[in-house]
Amino acid sequence: MDWNPRISHLECIGCGARYPATTLMNLCPVDNRPVEIRMDLERLVAERPGLAWYDPARRDQWRFGGLLPLDVTEAADQPYIVSLGEGATPLLDYRNHALAQLGGFELYVKDEGKARADHGANPTQSFKDRGMSMVASMARRHGLNRLAVPTQGNAGDSLCAYAEAAGLQAVVAMPEDTPLPILGRVAALAHGSENFHLVRVQGTIREAGEALKHDWIPNGWFSVATFQEPGWRIEGKKTLGLELAEPAEPGGQWCLPDVIVYPTGGGTGVLGMWKAFAELEILGLIGPRRPRMVCVQAAPTAPLATAFESGDNDTRAAAAGQTLAFGLNVPGGIGHARVLEIIRASDGVALAIPEAEIQAVFRSEWRERHGWTGPEGAACLAALPRLLDAGVIRPRDRVVAFNTGSLEKYLPDLRHLL
């Protein structure tokens, strides 16, 4: 089969080992680290000069066609692409936020949750749809039909949506205490189905991963766990960075915010955005300046923040706590070493936000704006006072905080705060 010639190769983010672009693999066998897709940007420039690779009229993530491993404009790629309208999400204007007014900076919220008119919409109301759209598409490209994912919830919900659209089979392992709207949707799909399977575990995504490794992966199911597919989810999350950089109006200048505040569990989005910025610089669309990357975690489970404060180069396996920011209840990750490198290279920071502060901001956001900010988004907003006090956010900065999912997905657990 013909593969996108603009994919150069796969490359380990640790040791730098290279593999052919068509290799179907999980972690690098040399050092057990994730791999990324490397695009041949010289070829892209030669074949698609200027911005011929980019179609801003599309209202989904595939408008960055030529910069993605599957190009929606290429006839050879089109049969494999599985899209449900993901990406192209709005940037909400929060400049009237009290802290932004006090600190003299511009604040915006990239909303990956609730759909809004004149924008794309993530079908399961979560940023996970970007990565899972790419996963389902690349799985079809490789001829795979059985995918497995451990999840804190949203990734499993998303994989099921895209697997169903693509005609693939999926097994999802998730904690017993996953928020009921998410757990219920996956359970309903799996009930009586030969194509979808739900495995419920005591613990977190860590125990979910172990269950799949023991019972499913050895029997021919391909793992698409965080960082364990060959760079596919990174490519989907890369579109977050591309959207932050693209001009608001046709013909405008590509530019980056000064600070990005991002709720970080595994960290795929951090690697994806950083990769997007590097590729845009190579294409000559932006310069070398990068946003200060702020990775926000919930204090009950904060391996990144702990490692950052200790000066460590990687996280250590941590005991999981209890947090309403369920997507942040990730006790460790194989990509965390690279996340820490990115934080430090950008003069950023990793923060652990106490549960009481997350809940207070969540409550105030609902009462003052009646928005559908999820708990992970509330954690990012709760981080702002600390960032201002520490000088990470400065006067006249342009700051983008992320809301990665809709309140609707957590409603039974959060109703008492509304």
GUGUMAR-339029 format. One record per residue (C-alpha): x, y, z. Coordinates in steps of 0.2 Angstrom, whole numbers, padded with zeros to 4 digits, always signed. Layout:
<nodes>
XYZ ...
</nodes>
This chain:
<nodes>
+0000+0000+0000 +0005+0018-0003 +0010+0028+0012 +0011+0046+0014 +0029+0051+0007 +0030+0066+0019 +0032+0054+0034 +0050+0053+0036 +0052+0040+0050 +0048+0036+0068 +0060+0042+0081 +0062+0038+0100 +0060+0053+0111 +0073+0045+0123 +0088+0037+0113 +0084+0044+0096 +0083+0027+0088 +0075+0028+0071 +0062+0016+0063 +0054+0016+0045 +0039+0026+0044 +0028+0011+0041 +0033+0002+0057 +0019-0004+0068 +0026-0004+0085 +0023+0002+0103 +0038+0008+0114 +0056+0009+0107 +0064-0008+0110 +0081+0000+0114 +0075+0010+0130 +0057+0007+0132 +0052+0025+0128 +0039+0032+0116 +0042+0036+0098 +0036+0051+0088 +0032+0053+0069 +0044+0064+0060 +0038+0073+0045 +0048+0077+0030 +0046+0096+0031 +0058+0100+0016 +0047+0089+0005 +0031+0097+0011 +0038+0114+0007 +0043+0108-0010 +0027+0100-0014 +0015+0112-0005 +0024+0129-0006 +0018+0143+0005 +0002+0137+0015 -0004+0126+0001 -0004+0112+0015 -0017+0121+0025 -0036+0124+0023 -0043+0136+0036 -0060+0134+0029 -0062+0117+0036 -0070+0116+0053 -0060+0102+0060 -0042+0097+0064 -0039+0090+0047 -0037+0107+0040 -0019+0105+0044 -0019+0091+0031 -0001+0092+0024 +0007+0093+0042 -0002+0077+0048 +0003+0059+0044 -0014+0057+0035 -0018+0071+0023 -0037+0074+0020 -0033+0082+0003 -0024+0066-0004 -0035+0053-0012 -0024+0039-0006 -0027+0044+0012 -0045+0049+0012 -0052+0031+0014 -0043+0029+0030 -0047+0045+0039 -0061+0044+0053 -0067+0061+0057 -0082+0066+0068 -0079+0085+0067 -0066+0085+0081 -0054+0100+0083 -0056+0119+0078 -0063+0123+0095 -0066+0140+0101 -0054+0152+0111 -0065+0160+0124 -0062+0178+0129 -0058+0179+0148 -0050+0196+0148 -0064+0202+0160 -0058+0189+0173 -0055+0198+0189 -0037+0191+0190 -0033+0196+0172 -0039+0214+0176 -0029+0214+0192 -0013+0207+0184 -0014+0217+0168 -0013+0202+0156 -0025+0195+0143 -0033+0178+0147 -0041+0166+0135 -0048+0148+0138 -0047+0135+0124 -0063+0126+0127 -0062+0107+0121 -0079+0103+0129 -0095+0111+0125 -0099+0113+0106 -0102+0131+0100 -0108+0138+0084 -0096+0142+0070 -0083+0130+0077 -0079+0112+0076 -0084+0101+0090 -0076+0086+0099 -0090+0073+0098 -0087+0066+0115 -0084+0083+0123 -0066+0080+0127 -0049+0084+0120 -0046+0065+0119 -0056+0065+0102 -0041+0073+0093 -0029+0059+0097 -0042+0045+0095 -0047+0052+0078 -0029+0050+0073 -0028+0033+0081 -0043+0026+0072 -0037+0033+0056 -0019+0026+0057 -0025+0009+0064 -0036+0008+0048 -0020+0013+0038 -0010-0001+0046 -0024-0014+0044 -0028-0016+0062 -0045-0020+0069 -0043-0023+0087 -0038-0009+0099 -0035-0008+0118 -0034+0007+0129 -0033+0009+0148 -0040+0025+0153 -0046+0037+0167 -0062+0038+0157 -0062+0051+0143 -0049+0041+0132 -0060+0026+0133 -0076+0035+0129 -0067+0043+0114 -0059+0027+0107 -0076+0019+0107 -0084+0033+0097 -0071+0032+0084 -0069+0013+0084 -0088+0012+0081 -0087+0025+0067 -0072+0016+0059 -0079-0002+0061 -0065-0007+0073 -0066-0017+0089 -0061-0010+0105 -0057-0015+0123 -0057-0002+0137 -0051-0004+0154 -0056+0009+0167 -0057+0012+0186 -0073+0007+0195 -0076+0025+0201 -0075+0033+0183 -0088+0046+0182 -0105+0038+0178 -0109+0047+0162 -0093+0041+0154 -0093+0024+0162 -0112+0022+0157 -0108+0026+0138 -0095+0014+0137 -0104+0001+0146 -0120+0003+0135 -0109+0001+0120 -0101-0015+0127 -0117-0023+0133 -0121-0038+0122 -0108-0033+0109 -0094-0044+0102 -0085-0028+0096 -0083-0018+0112 -0078-0024+0129 -0077-0015+0146 -0065-0020+0159 -0068-0012+0176 -0053-0011+0189 -0050-0006+0206 -0037+0008+0206 -0032+0020+0192 -0026+0020+0174 -0011+0011+0181 -0021-0004+0186 -0031-0003+0170 -0015-0004+0160 -0009-0019+0169 -0026-0028+0166 -0024-0026+0148 -0006-0031+0147 -0011-0047+0156 -0027-0053+0148 -0029-0044+0131 -0012-0038+0123 -0005-0055+0122 -0021-0061+0113 -0018-0049+0098 -0026-0033+0104 -0015-0018+0099 -0012-0006+0114 -0016+0013+0110 -0012+0018+0128 -0004+0035+0131 +0012+0036+0122 +0012+0017+0118 +0006+0018+0100 +0019+0025+0087 +0015+0043+0089 -0002+0044+0083 -0010+0052+0098 +0004+0065+0099 -0001+0070+0081 -0019+0072+0085 -0014+0083+0100 -0002+0092+0089 -0017+0101+0082 -0020+0110+0099 -0003+0119+0096 -0007+0122+0078 -0024+0130+0082 -0016+0141+0095 -0003+0148+0083 -0014+0150+0067 -0020+0167+0063 -0037+0173+0068 -0040+0180+0051 -0035+0174+0034 -0018+0181+0029 -0014+0185+0047 +0002+0182+0056 +0005+0165+0065 +0010+0168+0083 +0010+0160+0100 +0004+0165+0117 +0016+0170+0131 +0010+0157+0143 +0000+0140+0141 -0009+0133+0156 -0012+0115+0153 -0020+0101+0164 -0008+0087+0163 -0010+0069+0167 +0000+0058+0155 +0006+0073+0145 +0003+0069+0127 -0004+0086+0123 +0012+0095+0130 +0022+0084+0118 +0010+0087+0104 +0010+0106+0106 +0029+0107+0108 +0031+0097+0092 +0019+0108+0083 +0029+0124+0087 +0045+0116+0081 +0037+0111+0065 +0030+0129+0062 +0047+0136+0066 +0055+0125+0053 +0042+0131+0040 +0046+0149+0044 +0029+0153+0051 +0035+0157+0069 +0052+0161+0077 +0061+0152+0091 +0052+0160+0105 +0041+0147+0115 +0027+0150+0127 +0030+0146+0146 +0022+0129+0148 +0013+0127+0164 +0008+0109+0168 -0006+0109+0181 -0010+0094+0192 -0021+0090+0207 -0012+0090+0223 -0019+0072+0228 -0009+0065+0213 +0005+0076+0207 +0020+0066+0201 +0025+0079+0189 +0024+0094+0201 +0034+0083+0214 +0048+0079+0201 +0049+0097+0195 +0051+0104+0213 +0064+0091+0217 +0074+0094+0201 +0072+0076+0196 +0073+0071+0177 +0058+0059+0178 +0043+0055+0189 +0042+0041+0201 +0028+0030+0203 +0016+0038+0215 +0001+0032+0225 -0015+0039+0218 -0026+0051+0228 -0044+0056+0227 -0048+0071+0216 -0064+0077+0207 -0052+0082+0193 -0053+0064+0188 -0043+0065+0172 -0028+0071+0182 -0028+0056+0194 -0013+0049+0184 +0001+0042+0196 +0015+0041+0183 +0019+0041+0165 +0032+0035+0153 +0032+0052+0144 +0034+0062+0160 +0053+0064+0157 +0050+0073+0141 +0036+0083+0149 +0049+0089+0162 +0062+0094+0148 +0049+0104+0140 +0043+0113+0155 +0061+0118+0160 +0066+0122+0142 +0051+0135+0141 +0055+0143+0158 +0038+0135+0164 +0033+0126+0179 +0023+0111+0186 +0010+0115+0199 +0000+0105+0211 -0017+0113+0215 -0026+0109+0231 -0043+0100+0229 -0051+0114+0239 -0045+0127+0227 -0050+0117+0212 -0068+0115+0219 -0069+0134+0224 -0065+0140+0206 -0076+0127+0199 -0091+0133+0209 -0087+0151+0206 -0085+0148+0187 -0102+0140+0187 -0111+0154+0197 -0103+0168+0188 -0102+0162+0170 -0114+0147+0169 -0101+0139+0159 -0098+0121+0157 -0080+0121+0163 -0074+0104+0169 -0064+0101+0185 -0047+0100+0175 -0051+0117+0167 -0055+0124+0185 -0038+0117+0190 -0030+0128+0177 -0039+0143+0182 -0036+0140+0200 -0017+0140+0196 -0017+0158+0190 -0015+0167+0207 +0001+0156+0210 +0007+0160+0193 +0005+0178+0194 +0013+0179+0211 +0028+0169+0205 +0031+0180+0190 +0027+0166+0177 +0013+0177+0171 +0018+0195+0168 +0009+0211+0164 +0003+0212+0145 +0006+0193+0143 -0006+0183+0132 -0011+0168+0143 -0021+0153+0136 -0028+0141+0149 -0036+0124+0144 -0053+0117+0148 -0051+0099+0142 -0068+0093+0144 -0086+0097+0148 -0094+0098+0165 -0108+0087+0158 -0096+0072+0159 -0094+0074+0177 -0111+0080+0183 -0116+0067+0196 -0099+0069+0205 -0100+0088+0204 -0118+0092+0206 -0116+0096+0225 -0104+0111+0220 -0116+0119+0208 
</nodes>
